[in-house]
Amino acid sequence: MKIFIDSADVTELKALAATGLVDGVTTNPSLVAKSGRNFFESLKEICAAIPGPISAEVVAQDAETMLAEGRKLRKVADNIVVKLPLTPDGLKACKVLEDEGTPTNVTLCFSAVQALLAAKAGATFISPFLGRLDDGGQDGMELIREIRTIYDIYDYRTQVLAASIRSANHVRDAALAGADCATIPVAVFKSLYKHHLTDAGLEAFLKDWKATGQSIL
Ligand code: E4P
């Protein structure tokens, strides 16, 4: 499963790029606002730091303006993916951009039939929002399973990008459900390394090694 980071914070993203584990980045207008930076400047820096797909979201509501925004965003770098909302206009723009060779990420997906439409529009990625469904008392992971089943039955190539991830368990369950990618907030990414038995085991190994009085280098 590909790991994307859900952030528009260039400093954080550059630091995580050094792990060698980051396959891409997703941004959204709220994350851009939180970063306090100029959108285009940040995007250029993120695209240069991380070679994988970098999703940049349009803010227009009508297909024509979405296309103009998407084409402008795509000019920032070759690894830009244009993120479009799951609306009739968003899917219209999706089809045109994909036909032009621009990859798209259809966002704000909350149902399997919405995901079906995005696949039919030729989206490169579909972003089902797990956490927001869970927040509303629904089962976000069930949506991933439904989309996986539908895409496999009809052999749709659209990649399932599990989004609105809140925990390491979400990452585990999305991987088990067959998501192609998960976009993860920085704190959740860092938590993926953690296990108390790893810490305790390492401490014991180092203590025992010290007692041998030896050194490797
Ligand atoms: C996806 O691309 C979105 O940026 C993101 O995952 C939304 O997550 P949230 O529900 O935590 O805002």
Residues whose N, C-alpha, C, O or C-beta is under 5 A from the ligand:
A	BS01	E4P	D6 T26 T27 N28 S127 G131 R132 A163 S164 I165 T183
